Amino acid sequence: KAGVTQTPRYLIKTRGQQVTLSCSPISGHRSVSWYQQTPGQGLQFLFEYFSETQRNKGNFPGRFSGRQFSNSRSEMNVSTLELGDSALYLCASSFLGTESDEQYFGPGTRLTVT
Amino acid sequence: AQTVTQSQPEMSVQEAETVTLSCTYDTSENNYYLFWYKQPPSRQMILVIRQEAYKQQNATENRFSVNFQKAAKSFSLKISDSQLGDTAMYFCAFMKHDGSSNTGKLIFGQGTTLQVKP
């Protein structure tokens, strides 16, 4: 079974631009969560999608948004990029997104904002 | 709000020896899960072990075991017979049981970088 894939793996953007990251979950998984990983703040939860609906959201500004498609693939978008958005963005998939479900992580997208 | 604290930013251990990574958490919840994740350098994060809060028995997975002290809100990871491949950053994580309102949200500690030396 193929694992969680994320594209692109690396991205360099300029302040003020916007960016879209993609995550393809493991086949059969319907829940996709997104996390931001930085050296200073660690791993922080962005949001979770299930069956095309955002069910849970972390404490990030409205510049961070996402969506999920009918095939469970998910995208996250960051508008008006700031230097502080430089981070490794991880997505994780699971069957239902509940606490008893194992979350499987992708390799991440490394975003650098200059 | 729930918080997870890992007080050891870095640790090292000799190959074949045993090492224990510490984790404490703060919650008022009674039903929750605790996890240890491993993130090797430039590789994907993988689940090492998990513990259900309502189970008193400590979880074990081969060389990995936990010491879960619910009253003390402590969840340490013991790695026995350390191998070079255990070199990684280890994250302690928490997820509360809250029906449909807390789905998909793991709360992570800051991580402990473990170096296994030959």
gemmi code that builds the backbone of each chain (N, CA, C; Angstrom):
import gemmi

chains = {
    "A": [
        ("LYS", (0.859, -1.190, 0.000), (0.000, 0.000, 0.000), (0.890, 1.233, 0.000)),
        ("ALA", (0.627, 2.174, -0.896), (1.444, 3.382, -0.973), (1.208, 4.234, 0.256)),
        ("GLY", (2.270, 4.946, 0.683), (2.166, 5.800, 1.853), (1.596, 7.158, 1.501)),
        ("VAL", (1.630, 8.045, 2.474), (1.162, 9.410, 2.269), (2.194, 10.157, 1.414)),
        ("THR", (1.726, 10.820, 0.393), (2.639, 11.579, -0.449), (2.293, 13.060, -0.385)),
        ("GLN", (3.324, 13.872, -0.473), (3.146, 15.324, -0.453), (3.942, 15.933, -1.597)),
        ("THR", (3.317, 16.891, -2.242), (3.992, 17.617, -3.309), (3.726, 19.100, -3.185)),
        ("PRO", (4.704, 19.941, -3.556), (6.073, 19.546, -3.860), (6.845, 19.246, -2.580)),
        ("ARG", (8.023, 18.725, -2.682), (8.812, 18.453, -1.495), (9.521, 19.707, -0.998)),
        ("TYR", (9.905, 20.568, -1.907), (10.592, 21.813, -1.557), (10.008, 22.959, -2.364)),
        ("LEU", (9.965, 24.104, -1.717), (9.352, 25.263, -2.345), (10.005, 26.533, -1.804)),
        ("ILE", (10.340, 27.436, -2.697), (10.849, 28.744, -2.282), (9.918, 29.805, -2.834)),
        ("LYS", (9.423, 30.654, -1.956), (8.497, 31.699, -2.344), (8.968, 33.030, -1.760)),
        ("THR", (8.399, 34.096, -2.283), (8.727, 35.449, -1.840), (7.599, 35.971, -0.969)),
        ("ARG", (7.939, 36.799, -0.010), (6.940, 37.431, 0.848), (5.814, 38.036, 0.015)),
        ("GLY", (4.597, 37.838, 0.458), (3.447, 38.405, -0.228), (2.811, 37.452, -1.227)),
        ("GLN", (3.564, 36.461, -1.663), (2.998, 35.484, -2.607), (2.092, 34.508, -1.872)),
        ("GLN", (1.438, 33.665, -2.648), (0.645, 32.606, -2.050), (1.175, 31.258, -2.516)),
        ("VAL", (0.825, 30.205, -1.779), (1.341, 28.885, -2.096), (0.274, 27.829, -1.819)),
        ("THR", (0.291, 26.790, -2.618), (-0.621, 25.661, -2.425), (0.184, 24.381, -2.299)),
        ("LEU", (-0.077, 23.637, -1.235), (0.602, 22.375, -0.993), (-0.414, 21.239, -1.117)),
        ("SER", (0.048, 20.095, -1.569), (-0.863, 18.984, -1.814), (-0.487, 17.756, -0.989)),
        ("CYS", (-1.503, 17.018, -0.595), (-1.305, 15.809, 0.195), (-2.238, 14.716, -0.318)),
        ("SER", (-1.658, 13.562, -0.646), (-2.467, 12.414, -1.046), (-2.392, 11.362, 0.047)),
        ("PRO", (-3.527, 11.065, 0.676), (-3.511, 10.134, 1.804), (-3.385, 8.687, 1.346)),
        ("ILE", (-3.202, 7.818, 2.303), (-3.192, 6.384, 2.037), (-4.587, 5.989, 1.547)),
        ("SER", (-4.621, 5.101, 0.597), (-5.892, 4.675, 0.029), (-6.819, 4.154, 1.121)),
        ("GLY", (-8.051, 4.676, 1.125), (-9.024, 4.258, 2.131), (-9.099, 5.179, 3.337)),
        ("HIS", (-8.079, 5.992, 3.516), (-8.107, 6.964, 4.617), (-8.952, 8.165, 4.227)),
        ("ARG", (-9.801, 8.593, 5.147), (-10.684, 9.711, 4.843), (-10.355, 10.980, 5.629)),
        ("SER", (-9.489, 10.828, 6.618), (-9.117, 11.989, 7.432), (-7.712, 12.446, 7.065)),
        ("VAL", (-7.560, 13.742, 6.870), (-6.243, 14.329, 6.602), (-6.047, 15.498, 7.555)),
        ("SER", (-4.939, 15.440, 8.285), (-4.571, 16.535, 9.185), (-3.319, 17.211, 8.655)),
        ("TRP", (-3.197, 18.487, 8.925), (-2.026, 19.264, 8.520), (-1.352, 19.843, 9.758)),
        ("TYR", (-0.019, 19.822, 9.735), (0.779, 20.359, 10.820), (1.886, 21.242, 10.267)),
        ("GLN", (2.241, 22.246, 11.042), (3.388, 23.095, 10.717), (4.497, 22.759, 11.700)),
        ("GLN", (5.709, 22.509, 11.208), (6.840, 22.202, 12.072), (7.927, 23.245, 11.893)),
        ("THR", (8.253, 23.955, 12.972), (9.336, 24.934, 12.971), (10.237, 24.684, 14.166)),
        ("PRO", (11.509, 25.102, 14.082), (12.410, 24.893, 15.220), (11.934, 25.606, 16.487)),
        ("GLY", (11.315, 26.760, 16.325), (10.911, 27.534, 17.491), (9.598, 27.094, 18.112)),
        ("GLN", (8.623, 26.808, 17.289), (7.285, 26.470, 17.771), (6.997, 24.975, 17.782)),
        ("GLY", (7.885, 24.188, 17.204), (7.649, 22.752, 17.169), (6.556, 22.386, 16.179)),
        ("LEU", (5.843, 21.335, 16.504), (4.764, 20.834, 15.637), (3.434, 21.398, 16.114)),
        ("GLN", (2.762, 22.110, 15.212), (1.488, 22.704, 15.568), (0.413, 22.280, 14.580)),
        ("PHE", (-0.740, 21.949, 15.110), (-1.873, 21.494, 14.315), (-2.504, 22.667, 13.572)),
        ("LEU", (-2.702, 22.477, 12.272), (-3.344, 23.509, 11.451), (-4.827, 23.242, 11.318)),
        ("PHE", (-5.191, 22.127, 10.712), (-6.593, 21.748, 10.553), (-6.700, 20.298, 10.128)),
        ("GLU", (-7.938, 19.796, 10.194), (-8.226, 18.421, 9.811), (-9.461, 18.399, 8.923)),
        ("TYR", (-9.392, 17.577, 7.900), (-10.508, 17.407, 6.972), (-10.957, 15.958, 6.948)),
        ("PHE", (-12.261, 15.794, 6.777), (-12.849, 14.461, 6.688), (-14.027, 14.562, 5.740)),
        ("SER", (-14.050, 13.707, 4.739), (-15.135, 13.714, 3.752), (-15.435, 15.130, 3.257)),
        ("GLU", (-14.402, 15.809, 2.857), (-14.478, 17.129, 2.220), (-14.905, 18.248, 3.174)),
        ("THR", (-14.950, 17.965, 4.478), (-15.393, 18.969, 5.450), (-14.282, 19.233, 6.464)),
        ("GLN", (-14.082, 20.498, 6.775), (-13.117, 20.817, 7.831), (-13.799, 20.559, 9.172)),
        ("ARG", (-13.242, 19.634, 9.945), (-13.860, 19.284, 11.222), (-13.174, 19.940, 12.402)),
        ("ASN", (-11.917, 20.282, 12.250), (-11.171, 20.799, 13.377), (-10.145, 21.797, 12.863)),
        ("LYS", (-9.865, 22.808, 13.667), (-8.981, 23.865, 13.222), (-8.096, 24.306, 14.372)),
        ("GLY", (-6.831, 24.562, 14.089), (-5.908, 25.068, 15.091), (-5.910, 26.586, 15.132)),
        ("ASN", (-4.983, 27.140, 15.878), (-4.930, 28.587, 16.076), (-3.994, 29.268, 15.091)),
        ("PHE", (-4.383, 29.284, 13.871), (-3.614, 29.939, 12.815), (-4.487, 31.001, 12.163)),
        ("PRO", (-3.838, 32.046, 11.641), (-4.629, 33.118, 10.997), (-5.353, 32.620, 9.755)),
        ("GLY", (-6.306, 33.419, 9.305), (-7.125, 33.058, 8.165), (-6.354, 32.919, 6.862)),
        ("ARG", (-5.091, 33.360, 6.857), (-4.267, 33.198, 5.652), (-4.027, 31.708, 5.345)),
        ("PHE", (-4.193, 30.911, 6.355), (-4.007, 29.467, 6.183), (-5.380, 28.832, 5.943)),
        ("SER", (-5.527, 28.177, 4.832), (-6.798, 27.539, 4.524), (-6.532, 26.191, 3.865)),
        ("GLY", (-7.566, 25.412, 3.743), (-7.385, 24.113, 3.112), (-8.678, 23.635, 2.504)),
        ("ARG", (-8.577, 22.508, 1.858), (-9.770, 21.859, 1.338), (-9.467, 20.391, 1.108)),
        ("GLN", (-10.516, 19.624, 0.933), (-10.347, 18.203, 0.653), (-11.271, 17.839, -0.487)),
        ("PHE", (-10.794, 16.998, -1.328), (-11.548, 16.588, -2.498), (-12.252, 15.253, -2.253)),
        ("SER", (-13.093, 14.879, -3.187), (-13.892, 13.655, -2.998), (-13.023, 12.400, -2.935)),
        ("ASN", (-11.818, 12.447, -3.470), (-10.911, 11.288, -3.389), (-10.017, 11.354, -2.148)),
        ("SER", (-10.349, 12.242, -1.232), (-9.656, 12.459, 0.048), (-8.338, 13.210, -0.074)),
        ("ARG", (-7.878, 13.465, -1.265), (-6.688, 14.316, -1.407), (-6.983, 15.691, -0.824)),
        ("SER", (-5.961, 16.277, -0.230), (-6.168, 17.561, 0.435), (-5.129, 18.565, -0.038)),
        ("GLU", (-5.511, 19.789, -0.034), (-4.595, 20.884, -0.315), (-4.677, 21.890, 0.820)),
        ("MET", (-3.540, 22.532, 1.078), (-3.580, 23.681, 1.971), (-2.977, 24.873, 1.240)),
        ("ASN", (-3.518, 26.019, 1.537), (-3.117, 27.247, 0.866), (-2.701, 28.269, 1.913)),
        ("VAL", (-1.618, 28.943, 1.627), (-1.198, 30.046, 2.483), (-1.115, 31.289, 1.599)),
        ("SER", (-1.872, 32.295, 1.948), (-1.860, 33.529, 1.157), (-0.994, 34.582, 1.852)),
        ("THR", (-0.581, 35.562, 1.098), (0.223, 36.673, 1.617), (1.327, 36.157, 2.541)),
        ("LEU", (2.216, 35.389, 1.974), (3.260, 34.739, 2.750), (4.103, 35.721, 3.551)),
        ("GLU", (4.446, 35.273, 4.763), (5.345, 36.028, 5.635), (6.590, 35.186, 5.891)),
        ("LEU", (7.664, 35.871, 6.297), (8.910, 35.149, 6.560), (8.702, 34.041, 7.591)),
        ("GLY", (7.845, 34.302, 8.554), (7.577, 33.339, 9.622), (6.818, 32.104, 9.176)),
        ("ASP", (6.371, 32.097, 7.937), (5.675, 30.911, 7.419), (6.656, 29.858, 6.935)),
        ("SER", (7.934, 30.194, 6.910), (8.958, 29.207, 6.530), (8.909, 28.058, 7.522)),
        ("ALA", (8.716, 26.865, 7.010), (8.509, 25.713, 7.893), (8.447, 24.446, 7.066)),
        ("LEU", (8.425, 23.322, 7.790), (8.119, 22.033, 7.177), (6.637, 21.783, 7.424)),
        ("TYR", (5.896, 21.593, 6.366), (4.463, 21.338, 6.486), (4.210, 19.854, 6.284)),
        ("LEU", (3.651, 19.239, 7.311), (3.392, 17.808, 7.293), (1.905, 17.539, 7.194)),
        ("CYS", (1.557, 16.546, 6.424), (0.181, 16.080, 6.477), (0.187, 14.649, 6.989)),
        ("ALA", (-0.910, 14.271, 7.573), (-1.055, 12.929, 8.124), (-2.448, 12.420, 7.778)),
        ("SER", (-2.527, 11.147, 7.444), (-3.841, 10.591, 7.128), (-4.168, 9.450, 8.075)),
        ("SER", (-5.466, 9.231, 8.256), (-5.951, 8.122, 9.063), (-7.344, 7.764, 8.568)),
        ("PHE", (-7.862, 6.646, 9.027), (-9.194, 6.218, 8.580), (-10.270, 7.222, 9.005)),
        ("LEU", (-10.289, 7.517, 10.302), (-11.393, 8.320, 10.821), (-10.950, 9.598, 11.539)),
        ("GLY", (-9.666, 9.717, 11.842), (-9.189, 10.899, 12.546), (-9.430, 10.875, 14.043)),
        ("THR", (-9.853, 9.744, 14.566), (-10.103, 9.676, 16.001), (-8.828, 9.310, 16.765)),
        ("GLU", (-8.922, 9.378, 18.083), (-7.725, 9.167, 18.902), (-7.230, 7.726, 18.829)),
        ("SER", (-8.078, 6.796, 18.478), (-7.647, 5.404, 18.401), (-7.062, 5.046, 17.040)),
        ("ASP", (-7.132, 5.979, 16.117), (-6.595, 5.783, 14.766), (-5.134, 6.162, 14.711)),
        ("GLU", (-4.315, 5.368, 14.044), (-2.934, 5.786, 13.837), (-2.879, 6.795, 12.700)),
        ("GLN", (-2.157, 7.884, 12.936), (-1.936, 8.865, 11.881), (-0.633, 8.519, 11.166)),
        ("TYR", (-0.716, 8.457, 9.850), (0.453, 8.163, 9.020), (0.891, 9.471, 8.368)),
        ("PHE", (2.158, 9.791, 8.569), (2.665, 11.077, 8.104), (3.328, 10.974, 6.738)),
        ("GLY", (3.212, 12.064, 5.990), (3.940, 12.195, 4.747), (5.335, 12.734, 4.997)),
        ("PRO", (6.150, 12.862, 3.933), (7.526, 13.340, 4.082), (7.619, 14.841, 4.315)),
        ("GLY", (6.535, 15.547, 4.064), (6.529, 16.981, 4.297), (6.898, 17.800, 3.074)),
        ("THR", (6.484, 19.043, 3.105), (6.896, 20.047, 2.119), (7.676, 21.112, 2.869)),
        ("ARG", (8.914, 21.317, 2.445), (9.758, 22.341, 3.064), (9.527, 23.654, 2.338)),
        ("LEU", (8.899, 24.614, 3.003), (8.607, 25.927, 2.422), (9.580, 26.954, 2.975)),
        ("THR", (10.235, 27.644, 2.090), (11.128, 28.738, 2.465), (10.574, 30.024, 1.889)),
        ("VAL", (10.358, 31.014, 2.742), (9.851, 32.309, 2.298), (10.989, 33.319, 2.416)),
        ("THR", (11.285, 33.991, 1.305), (12.404, 34.952, 1.307), (11.895, 36.376, 1.109)),
    ],
    "B": [
        ("ALA", (-6.405, 24.004, 28.487), (-5.728, 23.531, 27.276), (-4.698, 22.461, 27.641)),
        ("GLN", (-4.553, 21.514, 26.733), (-3.586, 20.451, 26.982), (-2.188, 20.895, 26.550)),
        ("THR", (-1.198, 20.486, 27.322), (0.192, 20.754, 26.953), (1.014, 19.494, 27.151)),
        ("VAL", (2.058, 19.375, 26.359), (2.983, 18.246, 26.443), (4.393, 18.801, 26.575)),
        ("THR", (5.133, 18.304, 27.548), (6.472, 18.832, 27.812), (7.506, 17.721, 27.753)),
        ("GLN", (8.529, 17.948, 26.946), (9.683, 17.058, 26.913), (10.866, 17.888, 27.388)),
        ("SER", (11.392, 17.550, 28.521), (12.393, 18.401, 29.175), (13.821, 18.125, 28.716)),
        ("GLN", (14.011, 17.103, 27.890), (15.357, 16.748, 27.435), (15.496, 17.067, 25.950)),
        ("PRO", (16.073, 18.195, 25.595), (16.204, 18.533, 24.178), (17.094, 17.548, 23.415)),
        ("GLU", (18.155, 17.083, 24.078), (19.086, 16.169, 23.418), (19.534, 15.091, 24.393)),
        ("MET", (19.715, 13.902, 23.852), (20.248, 12.805, 24.640), (21.126, 11.947, 23.739)),
        ("SER", (22.037, 11.231, 24.382), (22.858, 10.293, 23.623), (22.983, 9.000, 24.423)),
        ("VAL", (23.208, 7.920, 23.685), (23.324, 6.601, 24.323), (24.278, 5.761, 23.492)),
        ("GLN", (24.975, 4.877, 24.128), (25.843, 3.960, 23.409), (25.003, 2.832, 22.831)),
        ("GLU", (25.417, 2.387, 21.673), (24.762, 1.249, 21.039), (24.660, 0.097, 22.029)),
        ("ALA", (23.502, -0.583, 22.017), (23.196, -1.744, 22.856), (22.778, -1.373, 24.283)),
        ("GLU", (22.906, -0.114, 24.646), (22.489, 0.288, 25.980), (21.014, 0.718, 25.987)),
        ("THR", (20.533, 1.032, 27.182), (19.131, 1.427, 27.358), (19.045, 2.915, 27.662)),
        ("VAL", (18.029, 3.554, 27.105), (17.840, 4.983, 27.336), (16.351, 5.245, 27.585)),
        ("THR", (16.093, 6.238, 28.420), (14.711, 6.612, 28.729), (14.483, 8.078, 28.404)),
        ("LEU", (13.452, 8.338, 27.618), (13.074, 9.698, 27.252), (11.852, 10.102, 28.075)),
        ("SER", (11.887, 11.309, 28.593), (10.827, 11.757, 29.495), (9.767, 12.589, 28.777)),
        ("CYS", (8.562, 12.498, 29.306), (7.450, 13.292, 28.780), (6.437, 13.497, 29.899)),
        ("THR", (6.022, 14.715, 30.087), (4.918, 14.993, 31.004), (3.859, 15.757, 30.239)),
        ("TYR", (2.628, 15.670, 30.714), (1.542, 16.338, 30.019), (0.574, 16.904, 31.039)),
        ("ASP", (-0.200, 17.822, 30.585), (-1.171, 18.454, 31.467), (-2.530, 18.407, 30.808)),
        ("THR", (-3.503, 17.833, 31.477), (-4.853, 17.771, 30.953), (-5.824, 17.551, 32.091)),
        ("SER", (-7.048, 17.984, 31.878), (-8.105, 17.711, 32.832), (-9.001, 16.581, 32.327)),
        ("GLU", (-8.657, 16.082, 31.159), (-9.431, 15.008, 30.552), (-9.139, 13.679, 31.247)),
        ("ASN", (-10.079, 12.758, 31.118), (-9.883, 11.431, 31.693), (-9.644, 10.381, 30.615)),
        ("ASN", (-10.176, 10.650, 29.429), (-10.025, 9.714, 28.311), (-9.149, 10.347, 27.239)),
        ("TYR", (-8.042, 9.698, 26.967), (-7.123, 10.236, 25.962), (-6.128, 9.156, 25.571)),
        ("TYR", (-5.383, 9.436, 24.532), (-4.312, 8.550, 24.077), (-3.001, 9.323, 24.147)),
        ("LEU", (-1.942, 8.597, 24.378), (-0.593, 9.153, 24.343), (0.231, 8.379, 23.328)),
        ("PHE", (1.130, 9.085, 22.679), (1.901, 8.488, 21.595), (3.370, 8.914, 21.696)),
        ("TRP", (4.217, 8.063, 21.163), (5.592, 8.435, 20.867), (5.802, 8.260, 19.367)),
        ("TYR", (6.259, 9.346, 18.730), (6.577, 9.326, 17.317), (8.077, 9.506, 17.146)),
        ("LYS", (8.601, 8.896, 16.100), (10.020, 8.982, 15.773), (10.165, 9.679, 14.418)),
        ("GLN", (11.043, 10.682, 14.362), (11.307, 11.378, 13.102), (12.798, 11.275, 12.796)),
        ("PRO", (13.202, 10.301, 11.982), (14.620, 10.173, 11.631), (15.050, 11.344, 10.760)),
        ("PRO", (16.330, 11.620, 10.687), (16.799, 12.741, 9.862), (16.327, 12.597, 8.418)),
        ("SER", (15.655, 13.607, 7.925), (15.182, 13.648, 6.545), (14.280, 12.481, 6.166)),
        ("ARG", (13.606, 11.918, 7.129), (12.690, 10.821, 6.836), (11.342, 11.069, 7.494)),
        ("GLN", (10.381, 10.282, 7.107), (9.025, 10.491, 7.591), (8.841, 10.114, 9.043)),
        ("MET", (7.945, 10.817, 9.696), (7.606, 10.544, 11.073), (6.802, 9.252, 11.134)),
        ("ILE", (7.150, 8.397, 12.073), (6.428, 7.142, 12.224), (6.051, 6.941, 13.685)),
        ("LEU", (4.957, 6.233, 13.880), (4.490, 5.930, 15.226), (5.348, 4.825, 15.825)),
        ("VAL", (5.808, 5.056, 17.050), (6.621, 4.060, 17.752), (5.741, 3.211, 18.663)),
        ("ILE", (4.911, 3.902, 19.443), (4.121, 3.204, 20.445), (2.996, 4.111, 20.912)),
        ("ARG", (1.898, 3.529, 21.385), (0.808, 4.355, 21.895), (0.192, 3.698, 23.119)),
        ("GLN", (-0.442, 4.534, 23.920), (-1.014, 4.091, 25.192), (-2.405, 4.700, 25.352)),
        ("GLU", (-3.352, 3.858, 25.689), (-4.692, 4.354, 25.988), (-4.760, 4.674, 27.479)),
        ("ALA", (-5.261, 5.831, 27.810), (-5.217, 6.286, 29.199), (-5.989, 5.386, 30.152)),
        ("TYR", (-7.024, 4.724, 29.668), (-7.827, 3.900, 30.568), (-7.213, 2.528, 30.796)),
        ("LYS", (-6.122, 2.222, 30.107), (-5.425, 0.950, 30.306), (-4.268, 1.150, 31.278)),
        ("GLN", (-4.258, 0.405, 32.351), (-3.199, 0.545, 33.335), (-1.906, -0.128, 32.880)),
        ("GLN", (-2.038, -1.167, 32.069), (-0.847, -1.887, 31.629), (-0.043, -1.039, 30.661)),
        ("ASN", (1.264, -0.968, 30.902), (2.142, -0.200, 30.023), (2.292, -0.893, 28.670)),
        ("ALA", (2.249, -0.094, 27.611), (2.392, -0.632, 26.262), (3.846, -1.002, 25.969)),
        ("THR", (4.021, -2.041, 25.175), (5.363, -2.439, 24.734), (5.300, -2.802, 23.256)),
        ("GLU", (6.381, -2.484, 22.542), (6.525, -2.835, 21.137), (7.985, -3.216, 20.923)),
        ("ASN", (8.251, -4.503, 21.018), (9.607, -5.004, 20.830), (10.562, -4.323, 21.812)),
        ("ARG", (11.525, -3.557, 21.323), (12.524, -2.934, 22.211), (12.004, -1.656, 22.868)),
        ("PHE", (10.804, -1.249, 22.510), (10.262, 0.016, 23.013), (9.169, -0.266, 24.043)),
        ("SER", (9.232, 0.421, 25.154), (8.198, 0.276, 26.168), (7.974, 1.629, 26.820)),
        ("VAL", (6.825, 1.778, 27.445), (6.527, 3.046, 28.114), (6.299, 2.799, 29.587)),
        ("ASN", (6.509, 3.868, 30.351), (6.144, 3.881, 31.760), (5.076, 4.955, 31.903)),
        ("PHE", (3.828, 4.534, 31.978), (2.691, 5.451, 32.019), (2.238, 5.605, 33.460)),
        ("GLN", (2.371, 6.807, 33.966), (1.943, 7.133, 35.326), (0.833, 8.175, 35.217)),
        ("LYS", (-0.420, 7.692, 35.223), (-1.543, 8.594, 34.949), (-1.681, 9.685, 36.009)),
        ("ALA", (-1.547, 9.315, 37.261), (-1.725, 10.305, 38.326), (-0.641, 11.387, 38.243)),
        ("ALA", (0.542, 10.992, 37.886), (1.651, 11.940, 37.773), (1.683, 12.610, 36.416)),
        ("LYS", (0.827, 12.171, 35.500), (0.784, 12.701, 34.133), (2.166, 12.610, 33.497)),
        ("SER", (2.700, 11.420, 33.552), (4.028, 11.143, 33.022), (3.959, 9.974, 32.049)),
        ("PHE", (4.735, 10.067, 30.978), (4.677, 9.061, 29.910), (6.069, 8.949, 29.296)),
        ("SER", (6.926, 8.152, 29.906), (8.298, 8.050, 29.425), (8.459, 6.869, 28.477)),
        ("LEU", (9.428, 6.984, 27.592), (9.727, 5.948, 26.601), (11.075, 5.328, 26.920)),
        ("LYS", (11.107, 4.008, 27.025), (12.356, 3.297, 27.248), (12.722, 2.532, 25.986)),
        ("ILE", (13.945, 2.755, 25.533), (14.454, 2.040, 24.367), (15.558, 1.118, 24.869)),
        ("SER", (15.345, -0.163, 24.704), (16.338, -1.168, 25.135), (17.190, -1.579, 23.947)),
        ("ASP", (18.425, -2.012, 24.267), (19.312, -2.493, 23.210), (19.349, -1.492, 22.043)),
        ("SER", (19.696, -0.259, 22.350), (19.674, 0.815, 21.352), (20.475, 0.446, 20.103)),
        ("GLN", (19.926, 0.806, 18.957), (20.581, 0.550, 17.671), (20.849, 1.863, 16.956)),
        ("LEU", (21.818, 1.839, 16.041), (22.167, 3.062, 15.327), (20.948, 3.643, 14.601)),
        ("GLY", (20.072, 2.776, 14.143), (18.868, 3.220, 13.445), (17.846, 3.898, 14.337)),
        ("ASP", (18.090, 3.883, 15.644), (17.187, 4.580, 16.559), (17.502, 6.070, 16.621)),
        ("THR", (18.616, 6.472, 16.024), (18.971, 7.899, 15.998), (17.871, 8.676, 15.289)),
        ("ALA", (17.282, 9.621, 15.999), (16.131, 10.357, 15.464), (15.685, 11.382, 16.486)),
        ("MET", (14.719, 12.206, 16.068), (14.030, 13.056, 17.029), (12.768, 12.303, 17.443)),
        ("TYR", (12.514, 12.298, 18.741), (11.355, 11.600, 19.281), (10.372, 12.614, 19.857)),
        ("PHE", (9.136, 12.467, 19.451), (8.085, 13.366, 19.909), (7.061, 12.603, 20.736)),
        ("CYS", (6.737, 13.161, 21.858), (5.630, 12.681, 22.672), (4.389, 13.449, 22.219)),
        ("ALA", (3.259, 12.777, 22.126), (2.055, 13.455, 21.635), (0.828, 12.981, 22.400)),
        ("PHE", (-0.188, 13.821, 22.385), (-1.419, 13.608, 23.147), (-2.610, 13.868, 22.241)),
        ("MET", (-3.630, 13.025, 22.380), (-4.887, 13.320, 21.713), (-6.024, 12.972, 22.666)),
        ("LYS", (-6.896, 13.929, 22.888), (-7.983, 13.664, 23.817), (-9.150, 13.026, 23.087)),
        ("HIS", (-9.952, 12.328, 23.859), (-11.165, 11.733, 23.325), (-12.284, 12.726, 23.546)),
        ("ASP", (-12.812, 13.236, 22.442), (-13.829, 14.265, 22.595), (-14.872, 14.163, 21.512)),
        ("GLY", (-15.233, 12.964, 21.185), (-16.242, 12.746, 20.163), (-15.809, 13.303, 18.835)),
        ("SER", (-16.654, 14.071, 18.247), (-16.370, 14.558, 16.902), (-15.765, 15.949, 16.898)),
        ("SER", (-15.507, 16.511, 18.078), (-15.045, 17.900, 18.103), (-13.538, 18.033, 18.183)),
        ("ASN", (-12.836, 16.929, 18.281), (-11.387, 17.033, 18.428), (-10.673, 16.071, 17.504)),
        ("THR", (-11.223, 15.890, 16.328), (-10.652, 14.905, 15.438), (-9.323, 15.370, 14.853)),
        ("GLY", (-8.451, 14.385, 14.651), (-7.217, 14.600, 13.913), (-6.184, 15.486, 14.560)),
        ("LYS", (-6.400, 15.905, 15.787), (-5.494, 16.886, 16.399), (-4.581, 16.245, 17.426)),
        ("LEU", (-3.337, 16.042, 17.033), (-2.306, 15.609, 17.957), (-1.635, 16.847, 18.538)),
        ("ILE", (-1.401, 16.816, 19.855), (-0.641, 17.878, 20.507), (0.733, 17.308, 20.829)),
        ("PHE", (1.755, 17.943, 20.303), (3.109, 17.420, 20.408), (3.945, 18.169, 21.440)),
        ("GLY", (4.899, 17.437, 22.023), (5.950, 18.068, 22.798), (6.995, 18.640, 21.860)),
        ("GLN", (8.005, 19.281, 22.428), (9.022, 19.945, 21.620), (10.020, 18.977, 21.007)),
        ("GLY", (10.038, 17.745, 21.452), (10.907, 16.740, 20.871), (12.211, 16.561, 21.628)),
        ("THR", (12.754, 15.358, 21.541), (14.065, 15.022, 22.102), (14.896, 14.406, 20.990)),
        ("THR", (16.043, 15.001, 20.722), (16.944, 14.443, 19.717), (17.807, 13.382, 20.371)),
        ("LEU", (17.687, 12.159, 19.873), (18.453, 11.041, 20.422), (19.555, 10.648, 19.442)),
        ("GLN", (20.766, 10.607, 19.940), (21.909, 10.156, 19.152), (22.393, 8.833, 19.724)),
        ("VAL", (22.405, 7.793, 18.897), (22.948, 6.507, 19.318), (24.368, 6.401, 18.778)),
        ("LYS", (25.314, 6.211, 19.675), (26.726, 6.200, 19.293), (27.252, 4.779, 19.186)),
        ("PRO", (28.085, 4.546, 18.172), (28.638, 3.181, 18.012), (29.716, 2.896, 19.055)),
    ],
}
model = gemmi.Model(1)
for chain_id, residues in chains.items():
    chain = gemmi.Chain(chain_id)
    for i, (resn, *xyz) in enumerate(residues, 1):
        res = gemmi.Residue()
        res.name, res.seqid = resn, gemmi.SeqId(i, " ")
        for name, pos in zip(("N", "CA", "C"), xyz):
            atom = gemmi.Atom()
            atom.name, atom.element = name, gemmi.Element(name[0])
            atom.pos, atom.b_iso = gemmi.Position(*pos), 0.0
            res.add_atom(atom)
        chain.add_residue(res)
    model.add_chain(chain)
structure = gemmi.Structure()
structure.add_model(model)
structure.setup_entities()
